């Protein structure tokens, strides 16, 4: 007798490492639409202002930089707001701010207007990303939470890739008109994502503060977070992950062209390879990692990254026939580390944060991303200008140093109880 269809679907969902969707499909849909819209415009922001204004490239770059510097404290302000009104409403607010900011692109024709609209989009983005991990905490617990992080990472990767391809097609087809269409489409994507979050109805009951969750730490706002040594260690470790995550957007293309003297098409091919590998393997890899302790997996991922960066570095001295093969091999290793570590980092950022102060904790965690995104462009390009292999050496050393730091974090969380997983596992129930 054939198994009921719901049982078959539940079995397939489990084998693919997908979470139980239940009443949370609007959360997944919002993430896809948000990423699709962002991907369309992501690579063309400077191009947009260059083609729609009379400003020089340095003036445009300066205006964008000023706006992003002004927006740096946003995460610190968003944390208490998230604790007060909840992550769903805060993330929704971030999407609305982003929609207003991108709509302003259509009328931004001077440097000060570019500063204003870019500031709005940056504030909106930081507001959303500061609370995004908290959204998953509303949707799931335990193993299911890790699966949600894995699925959302996969969906966002696919959305950004498809959006980027569509954006390139529109810009190539109709120049400045195509760019304005991209901006309008991005505005629409943020509005739709906000609507989906508004329609999503998770359990948002605020938990009572528990002294067991924050031993010896009075609930006094950010002072509590800064005195939580294990969480601050996680934030410090995450800086290594942030620098690694920026390789594709900041370093790889210029290294291939300037450092190795290869064609730009190779950089594009490697980006496609990364996107395809994440899309096809992310949830399955995350499911396979569920049997292991999260910190051990992260430590191994750090070492895999170090090997990948070492391989990138030695290609400077490799014979021509080995360069392309080496680039593809290093990218596969790099992406493997990405798929294994990303959901676990995000899950730890939630698991190690007390429920009643999760907004503030995640705001401090977001600052590790802000720090990396602010310092990496100047640092990595400076190292690349000195010697093509220096940035890879720096990234490799950072990754190697992160591995034992993760094991120190493990001891801080569990002491000598080495048989307990960092993330509480729960039985995989039937999909509903």
SULHU-V648067 format. One record per residue. RES is the residue in three letters. SS is DSSP state (helix for helix, strand for strand, loop for the rest). OMEGA is omega as a letter, one per 30 degrees, with the letter a starting at -180 (999 if undefined). BURIAL is I if it has 16 or more other C-alpha atoms within 10 Angstrom, else O. Layout:
res: [RES RES]
ss: [SS SS]
omega: [OMEGA OMEGA]
burial: [BURIAL BURIAL]
//
This chain:
res: [UNK UNK UNK UNK UNK UNK UNK UNK UNK UNK UNK UNK UNK UNK UNK UNK UNK UNK UNK UNK UNK UNK UNK UNK UNK UNK UNK UNK UNK UNK UNK UNK UNK UNK UNK UNK UNK UNK UNK UNK UNK UNK UNK UNK UNK UNK UNK UNK UNK UNK UNK UNK UNK UNK UNK UNK UNK UNK UNK UNK UNK UNK UNK UNK UNK UNK UNK UNK UNK UNK UNK UNK UNK UNK UNK UNK UNK UNK UNK UNK UNK UNK UNK UNK UNK UNK UNK UNK UNK UNK UNK UNK UNK UNK UNK UNK UNK UNK UNK UNK UNK UNK UNK UNK UNK UNK UNK UNK UNK UNK UNK UNK UNK UNK UNK UNK UNK UNK UNK UNK UNK UNK UNK UNK UNK UNK UNK UNK UNK UNK UNK UNK UNK UNK UNK UNK UNK UNK UNK UNK UNK UNK UNK UNK UNK UNK UNK UNK UNK UNK UNK UNK UNK UNK UNK UNK UNK UNK UNK UNK UNK UNK UNK UNK UNK UNK UNK UNK UNK UNK UNK UNK UNK UNK UNK UNK UNK UNK UNK UNK UNK UNK UNK UNK UNK UNK UNK UNK UNK UNK UNK UNK UNK UNK UNK UNK UNK UNK UNK UNK UNK UNK UNK UNK UNK UNK UNK UNK UNK UNK UNK UNK UNK UNK UNK UNK UNK UNK UNK UNK UNK UNK UNK UNK UNK UNK UNK UNK UNK UNK UNK UNK UNK UNK UNK UNK UNK UNK UNK UNK UNK UNK UNK UNK UNK UNK UNK UNK UNK UNK UNK UNK UNK UNK UNK UNK UNK UNK UNK UNK UNK UNK UNK UNK UNK UNK UNK UNK UNK UNK UNK UNK UNK UNK UNK UNK UNK UNK UNK UNK UNK UNK UNK UNK UNK UNK UNK UNK UNK UNK UNK UNK UNK UNK UNK UNK UNK UNK UNK UNK UNK UNK UNK UNK UNK UNK UNK UNK UNK UNK UNK UNK UNK UNK UNK UNK UNK UNK UNK UNK UNK UNK UNK UNK UNK UNK UNK UNK UNK UNK UNK UNK UNK UNK UNK UNK UNK UNK UNK UNK UNK UNK UNK UNK UNK UNK UNK UNK UNK UNK UNK UNK UNK UNK UNK UNK UNK UNK UNK UNK UNK UNK UNK UNK UNK UNK UNK UNK UNK UNK UNK UNK UNK UNK UNK UNK UNK UNK UNK UNK UNK UNK UNK UNK UNK UNK UNK UNK UNK UNK UNK UNK UNK UNK UNK UNK UNK UNK UNK UNK UNK UNK UNK UNK UNK UNK UNK UNK UNK UNK UNK UNK UNK UNK UNK UNK UNK UNK UNK UNK UNK UNK UNK UNK UNK UNK UNK UNK UNK UNK UNK UNK]
ss: [loop loop loop loop helix helix helix helix helix helix helix helix helix helix helix loop loop loop loop loop loop loop loop loop helix helix helix helix helix helix helix helix helix helix helix helix helix helix helix helix helix helix loop loop helix helix helix helix helix helix helix helix loop loop loop loop helix helix helix helix helix helix helix helix helix helix helix helix helix helix helix helix helix helix helix helix helix helix helix helix helix helix helix helix helix loop helix helix helix helix helix helix helix helix helix helix helix helix helix helix helix helix helix helix helix loop loop loop loop loop helix helix helix helix helix helix helix helix helix helix helix helix helix helix helix helix helix helix helix helix helix helix helix helix helix helix helix helix helix loop loop helix helix helix helix helix helix helix helix helix helix helix helix helix helix helix helix helix helix helix helix helix helix helix helix helix helix helix helix helix helix helix helix helix helix helix helix helix helix helix helix helix helix helix helix helix helix helix helix helix helix helix helix helix helix helix helix helix helix loop loop loop loop loop loop loop loop loop loop loop loop loop loop loop loop loop loop loop loop loop loop helix helix helix helix helix helix loop helix helix helix helix helix helix helix helix helix helix helix helix helix helix helix helix helix loop helix helix helix helix helix helix helix helix helix helix helix helix helix loop loop loop loop helix helix helix helix helix helix helix helix helix helix helix helix helix helix helix helix helix helix helix helix helix helix helix helix helix helix helix helix loop loop helix helix helix helix helix helix helix helix helix helix helix helix helix helix helix helix helix helix helix helix helix helix helix helix loop loop helix helix helix helix helix helix helix helix helix helix helix helix helix helix helix helix helix helix helix helix helix helix helix helix helix helix helix helix helix helix helix helix loop loop loop helix helix helix helix helix helix helix helix helix helix helix helix helix helix helix helix helix helix helix helix helix helix helix helix helix helix helix helix helix helix helix helix loop loop loop helix helix helix helix helix helix helix helix helix helix helix helix helix helix helix helix helix helix helix helix helix helix helix helix helix loop loop loop loop loop loop loop loop loop loop loop loop loop loop loop loop loop loop]
omega: [a l l a a l l l l l a l a a l l a l l a l a a a l l l a l l a a l a l l l a a a a a a a l l a a l a a l l a l l l l l l l l l l l a a l l a a a a a a l a a l l l l a a l a a a l l l l l l l l l l l a a l l l a a a a l a a l l l a a l l l a l l l a a l l a l a a l l l l l l a a l l a a l l l l l l a a l l a l l l a l a l l l l l l l l a a l a a l a l l l l l l l l l l l a a l l l l l l l l l a l a l l a l a l l l a l l a a a l l l a a l a l l a a l l a a l l l l l l l a l l l l l l a a a a a a a a a a l a a a a a a l a a a a l l l l l l l l a a a l a a a a a l l a l a a a a a l a a l l l l l l l a l l l l l a l l l a a a l a a l a a a a a l l l a l l l l l l a l l l a a a a a a l a l l l l a a l l a a l a l l l a l l l l l l l l l a a l a a a a a a l l l a l l l a a a l l l l a l l l a l l a a l l l l l l l l l a a a a a a a a l l a a l l l l a a l l 999]
burial: [O O O O O O O O O I I O I I O I I I I I I O O I O I I I I I I I I I I I I I I I I I O I I O I I I I O I O O O O O O O I I O I I I I I I O O I I O I I I O I I I I I I O O I I I I I I I I I I I I I I I I I I I I I O I O O I O O I I I I I I I I I I I I I I I I I I I I I I I I I I I I I I I I I I I I I I I I I I I I I I I I I I I O I I I O I I O O O O I O I I I I I I I I I I I I I I I I I I I I I O I O I O O O O O O O O O O O I O O O O O O O I O I I O O I O I I I O I I O I I I I I I I I I I I I O I I I I I I I O O I I O I O O O I I O O I I O I I I I I I I O I I I I I I I O I I O O I I I I I I I I I I I I I I I I I I I I I O I I O O O O O O I I O I I I I I I I I I I I I I I I I I I I I I I I I I I I I I I I I I I I I I I I I I I I I I O I I O O I I O O I I O I I O O O I I I I I I I I I I I I I I I I I I I O O I I O O O O O O O O O O I I I O I O O O O O I O]
//
